[in-house]
């Protein structure tokens, strides 16, 4: 069914409306807290775009969101829900960091790509486990990925307090749980005098590659086919279980890459405050928000990530100037998610109207791009 | 080391705190059981718990009235349940993802309110232990079961009540019918929407109390993300318990006992890195989900929105 330009515009504007609604609710909350919402949002915008440095920070923050979001596009298109971005980022970062701290003799041009690959592999490994459990043991991936997050945090804490701790910290009484710093030669090159690094460009290129993967390759087609309907995919001779594993594996891999880039492009070491968000900045969750906002389309996820990166950077300024805790952004992100998934209701309505007006009323509700059932139950293989 | 673990006082300590730690799991998971039996997967439990925990903590801090505190957690939980019900029942939104939205909302808002309204670490006087006369004097058993706070007793009382409601009452029958075959239930004149609203709001209320049981029962403080995944484990427990209150009780006890053991091992200085010990309940959740999914069957209409054909 060919969509008209009006429907297309409607689809694109829906998340924008959802976000405006979330910001409006946020404004009401600010008023209730005794803060002028215009001043607060003004500080936010200024913090995110007010100077070249601020803009660079926005893009730095957008990078992990985009990478995690790309993985989310793959997973959600395959109708598997990956909430495990946090853990996958951590494991990817650990893999990449181990490489960088071990092979200090390698030249940077060789080590950096290898480290990215290690991050990819680490995240893939952490994503494949819940994928495998879902495909073969019918374990709800939402729950298993959340548990995998908690496990990954503890692995990070354990490694950074023990085996991977910076030898210099061992001498000190403070024993800050962090690794040694990466060699200068291993750091991702910066693009400008700001903190903006090559990772952002890399992520944008990957967004186009993911688009090609999902829509122009057989492998991507299969993942989407399984996402549309297990039944139809199986009928078409597609191995449903294998593709469920693949979708989660790839989704994890991109999050793992995000973790590796966070180490090689921003922090140059791993450090933990005991929580997942201490390392990830909650990018594992916020990447989901960005991908949903981007209509689960890799290209759409690019501006979406920049938008949510701006929110995060601007929130710091808002906290400094207006004393509004940056937790407001988490709240708004939650609202955006709720409003975006709720707004699909109006898209379905419109689709339904179209179908009934073209005399194609089979009584079946139209299948949305992501099935509305969260795919908790993998049908038993016939 | 092992002998230390096995000494009578330690064993009693482990069991008593295990019984106590099961409380938030029980409230949240029993509430979630009702929702899921009617076909709604509420993944916002964690957010509802955090909001309930903060509401109860704040009201207890201001008024020192603990029942008013619990009541405020009930109201907050009910409101979040109402919103969840509207989004999933009326708008037919993807339940898994909207639940994550409610989680983020609760996580952010409880933190925001705490920082704006309280700001510093404060403790409240939570519910005191109630020694049940006579029973609490029984050696060992008395200490384990009969000297807990009131929210603990209520949590355990909920299990048979939930079983009775689901199994023996008309409303329970309606809930199950709506969760298994909403079309059939609808054609028999049962309002699918009304039943789902009821169960999801009730789930919200119980999640709110679950949060309160942490902030004014077990820990008597509030801190950002204080539930740290407990609400999600509660959802997993519903799967583990095969969507039955008694199964949920078994799961909750298993978890809290493992947690309690883990805490005591740290207290006794048993040389297992604490990070590894903290991991145990999460690994256990995955193992248990893996083992249990082959022997139990989910309600047929779970996560499927219902739309009346006009």
Interface residues (C-beta under 8 A of the other chain):
Chain A: X29 X33 X81 X83 X133 X137 X138 X139 X140 X142 X143 X144 X146 X147 X148 X149 X150 X151 X154 X155 X157 X158 X161 X162 X275 X285 X288 X289 X292 X324 X325 X327 X328 X329 X330 X331 X332 X333 X334 X335 X336 X337 X338 X341 X342 X344 X345 X348 X363 X365 X370 X372 X373 X374 X376 X377
Chain B: X41 X43 X47 X83 X87 X91 X92 X93 X94 X95 X96 X97 X98 X100 X101 X102 X103 X104 X105 X106 X107 X108 X109 X111 X112 X115 X116 X224 X225 X228 X229 X232 X233 X235 X236 X239 X273 X275 X276 X278 X279 X282 X283 X285 X286 X289 X290 X293 X294 X298 X302 X303 X304 X305 X307 X309
